[in-house]
Amino acid sequence: MQMTLDEIKAGQTALKDSFRMATLQGQEDLQVGLDSRFKLAEEQHMAVKSEMKNQFQELGKKVEGQHTGLQESVSKIITKEDFANSIKALQTKLDSRLDRTEEQLKSKTDDNLPDSCPNGSPNGIYQIKVRGLEPFKVSCVSSPSGWTVIQRRIDGSENFKRNWNDYKSGFGNVSGEFFIGLEKLHRMTEARPHELYIKLGKVDGSTSYAQYDDFKIGSEEEGYELKNLGKYSGEAGDSLSASKNQKFSTFDRDNDNHKGNCPISFGGWWHNNCSFGSLNGKYSKEGKGYGGIHWGSWHNNDWEISLTFTEMLIRPKSL
């Protein structure tokens, strides 16, 4: 059976309509599928976003908690440091107060110290305070009363061949052989007039003495000059007046009038053209030998005789 032309056209039209309808339905189904997928993806995105937000919030809380703990720890550290600094500052103040108290007590104690050996006190070692100097120990003798020993030779245990600084500061042991020091002698005799008493002894046991009633020593700028002696009295003769107005000399500071160096041979002293008497020479236990301890006027200026005992003592004239 043959189809007519109109039937064929109608069939083609129906087929086109059917294809168009199928296409539209497919597009509609595709759009629905895409919309569904987009919605699902959006929901998943929102869920992830919400989860991430929750995680960030939790992380923020943890960080904030750690920050707060750190702040508290820092606060505690600062508090401990401040406390330590406060303790240190308080200790410094206490130390300062203690130092001032000690200085005040020391000052009061120093003010109560005598400036010379106490009159009438027993023989012994005492502490005195002379203006311009720190307190220092001296050997005091009660017979005669109130004398301060400034030099002693008894056994040769101390070396008296010393330089300028040693004689300036003093050396030896005040209980044994020693020299008190030129600066102390200057300060003591400058403060008020002093007498000088010299005890002498030979190896044979004989003794003698020399005394001067106005003993004064100049300053270091003046070379510790023997500025005054006053009137002599005694039994040993006067072997010191020739040294009056002479500067003190040591082997490293030669101030004498001799062309050589007297202290090298005769020790530190107020040498003139060397000296008739020098009590700081070399010690000889045998009591003889050139360059020893001599007091010429007592042994006929025999330079081979060396004394085995000397003491030089001073005391204020007001005693």
C-alpha positions in Angstrom: 0.0 0.0 0.0 1.4 3.2 -1.1 1.3 6.3 1.1 0.1 9.5 -0.3 2.2 12.6 -0.3 0.1 14.2 2.3 0.5 11.2 4.6 4.2 11.3 4.2 4.3 15.0 5.0 2.1 14.5 8.0 4.3 11.7 9.2 7.4 13.9 8.8 5.7 16.7 10.7 4.7 14.2 13.5 8.2 12.9 13.6 9.7 16.5 13.9 7.2 17.3 16.6 8.1 14.1 18.4 11.8 14.8 18.1 11.3 18.4 19.3 9.3 17.3 22.2 11.9 14.7 23.1 14.6 17.3 22.8 12.8 19.8 25.0 12.1 17.0 27.6 15.8 16.1 27.5 16.9 19.6 28.1 14.4 20.0 30.9 15.6 16.8 32.5 19.2 17.9 32.1 18.4 21.3 33.7 16.7 19.5 36.6 19.7 17.3 37.0 22.1 20.2 36.9 20.0 22.2 39.3 20.0 19.2 41.6 23.7 18.8 41.4 24.3 22.5 41.9 22.0 22.5 45.0 23.9 19.5 46.4 27.2 21.1 45.7 26.0 24.3 47.4 24.8 22.4 50.4 28.1 20.5 50.6 29.9 23.9 50.3 27.8 25.4 53.1 28.4 22.3 55.2 32.2 22.5 54.7 32.1 26.3 55.3 30.2 25.7 58.5 32.6 23.0 59.6 35.6 25.2 58.8 34.0 28.1 60.7 33.5 25.8 63.7 37.0 24.6 63.5 38.3 28.2 63.2 36.2 29.2 66.2 37.6 26.3 68.2 41.1 27.1 67.2 40.5 30.8 68.1 39.3 29.7 71.5 42.4 27.6 72.0 44.8 30.4 70.8 42.9 32.8 73.0 43.3 30.5 76.0 47.0 30.0 75.3 47.4 33.7 74.9 45.7 34.3 78.2 47.8 31.7 79.9 50.9 33.2 78.3 49.9 36.7 79.6 49.4 35.2 83.0 52.8 33.5 82.9 54.5 36.7 81.7 52.6 38.6 84.4 53.9 36.1 87.0 57.4 36.4 85.6 57.3 40.2 85.7 55.9 40.0 89.2 58.8 37.7 90.4 61.3 40.0 88.7 59.8 43.1 90.3 59.9 41.3 93.6 63.6 40.3 93.1 64.4 43.9 92.2 62.5 45.2 95.2 64.5 42.8 97.4 67.8 43.9 95.8 66.9 47.6 96.2 66.0 47.0 99.8 69.3 45.1 100.4 71.2 48.0 98.8 69.5 50.5 101.1 70.3 48.3 104.1 73.9 47.9 103.1 74.2 51.6 102.6 72.7 52.3 106.0 75.0 49.7 107.6 78.0 51.3 105.8 77.0 54.7 107.2 76.4 53.3 110.6 79.9 51.6 110.5 81.4 54.8 109.3 79.7 56.8 112.1 80.8 54.2 114.7 84.3 54.2 113.3 84.4 58.0 113.3 83.2 58.1 116.9 85.7 55.4 117.8 88.5 57.2 115.9 87.5 60.5 117.6 88.0 58.8 121.0 91.5 57.5 120.1 94.4 59.5 121.6 97.0 61.1 119.3 99.9 59.8 121.3 100.7 57.1 123.9 98.4 57.4 127.0 100.2 58.9 129.9 100.6 56.5 132.8 99.5 53.4 130.9 101.5 50.1 131.1 104.0 49.2 128.4 102.3 47.8 125.3 100.8 48.2 121.8 98.2 50.9 121.5 96.2 52.5 118.7 96.4 56.2 118.1 94.8 58.6 115.6 96.8 61.5 114.2 95.0 64.2 112.1 95.2 63.4 108.4 96.1 59.7 108.9 94.2 56.5 109.5 94.6 55.1 113.0 97.8 53.1 113.5 99.4 51.0 116.2 102.4 52.2 118.2 104.6 50.8 120.9 104.2 52.7 124.2 106.6 52.9 127.1 105.6 53.8 130.6 109.1 54.3 132.0 109.6 57.2 131.4 105.9 57.7 131.0 103.9 58.5 127.9 106.6 57.9 125.3 105.9 56.5 121.8 108.7 54.4 120.3 109.4 55.5 116.7 112.5 53.3 116.0 113.9 50.2 117.6 117.0 48.0 116.9 117.5 44.9 119.1 118.5 41.8 117.1 119.0 42.6 113.4 115.8 40.8 112.4 114.6 43.7 110.3 116.3 45.1 107.2 116.9 48.8 107.5 118.5 49.3 104.1 115.2 50.6 102.7 114.1 53.0 100.0 112.4 56.3 100.3 108.8 55.0 100.2 109.6 52.4 103.0 111.0 55.1 105.3 108.0 57.4 104.4 105.4 54.8 105.3 107.3 52.9 108.0 108.2 49.2 108.2 108.9 46.3 110.6 107.0 45.0 113.6 106.1 47.5 116.4 106.6 44.7 118.9 110.2 44.2 117.6 112.4 46.0 115.2 110.7 48.8 113.2 110.7 52.4 111.9 107.4 54.2 112.4 107.5 56.2 109.2 108.5 59.8 108.3 105.0 60.9 107.3 103.7 59.9 110.8 106.6 61.7 112.4 105.8 64.8 110.4 102.1 64.7 111.3 102.7 64.0 115.0 105.4 66.7 115.5 103.5 69.2 113.4 100.4 68.9 115.5 102.2 70.0 118.7 105.8 70.2 120.1 107.5 66.9 121.0 110.5 65.8 122.9 112.9 63.2 121.6 114.5 60.5 123.8 117.2 58.1 122.4 118.3 55.0 124.3 121.6 53.4 123.3 123.3 50.1 124.1 126.6 48.4 123.3 127.4 44.7 123.0 129.1 44.8 126.4 125.8 45.7 128.0 126.6 49.4 128.7 123.8 51.9 128.0 123.4 55.6 127.6 120.9 58.2 126.3 120.5 61.5 124.6 117.5 63.8 124.9 116.2 66.8 122.9 113.4 69.0 124.0 111.9 70.2 120.7 111.8 67.6 118.0 110.1 68.5 114.7 110.1 66.9 111.2 109.0 68.7 108.0 106.7 67.5 105.3 107.6 65.3 102.3 107.7 68.4 100.1 110.4 69.6 102.5 112.2 66.3 102.3 111.2 65.4 105.8 113.7 67.9 107.0 114.9 67.7 110.6 113.6 71.2 111.3 114.3 71.4 115.0 115.8 69.5 117.9 115.8 72.0 120.8 118.1 71.7 123.7 120.2 68.6 124.2 120.7 66.8 127.5 122.0 63.3 128.4 125.1 61.2 128.8 125.8 59.9 125.3 126.8 63.2 123.9 125.1 65.1 121.0 125.6 63.3 117.7 122.4 64.6 116.1 122.6 68.4 116.1 124.9 68.3 113.1 122.0 66.9 111.2 119.6 69.8 112.0 118.1 71.4 108.9 119.1 68.4 106.8 116.6 66.5 104.6 116.2 62.8 105.1 118.3 60.6 102.7 117.9 57.1 101.4 120.0 55.2 98.9 117.4 56.0 96.1 117.0 59.7 97.2 120.3 61.2 98.2 119.7 64.6 99.9 122.9 64.9 101.9 125.8 67.3 101.4 128.4 64.6 100.7 129.7 64.0 97.2 129.0 60.3 97.6 125.9 58.6 98.8 125.9 58.3 102.6 122.8 56.1 102.9 124.5 53.3 100.9 127.0 52.9 103.7 125.2 54.2 106.8 121.4 53.7 106.0 118.6 56.1 105.8 119.1 59.2 108.0 119.3 63.0 108.2 122.8 62.9 106.8 124.8 66.1 106.5 128.3 65.3 105.3 127.4 61.7 106.3 126.8 61.8 110.0 128.3 61.6 113.5 125.3 59.5 114.5 123.2 57.2 112.4 120.9 54.6 114.0 119.7 52.9 110.9 122.9 51.4 109.7 123.7 47.7 109.3 123.2 45.6 112.4 126.1 43.7 113.8 125.6 41.2 116.6 129.3 41.3 117.3 129.0 45.1 117.9 131.6 46.1 115.4 132.0 46.9 111.7 132.1 49.9 109.4 128.7 51.2 108.3 127.0 49.9 111.4 124.8 51.6 114.0 126.8 54.4 115.6 126.6 57.4 117.9 130.0 58.9 117.5 130.0 61.1 120.6 129.6 58.1 122.8 132.4 56.0 121.4 135.0 58.6 120.4 133.8 58.6 116.8 135.2 55.1 116.3 133.5 54.0 113.1 134.3 50.4 113.7 132.0 50.3 116.8 128.4 49.3 116.1 125.7 49.6 118.7 123.5 46.5 119.4 120.5 48.4 120.9 118.7 51.6 120.1 115.3 53.1 120.8 114.1 56.4 119.6 111.0 57.7 121.5 108.9 60.9 121.3 106.2 62.4 123.5 104.2 65.7 123.5 105.9 68.4 125.6 102.6 69.1 127.4 102.8 65.8 129.3 
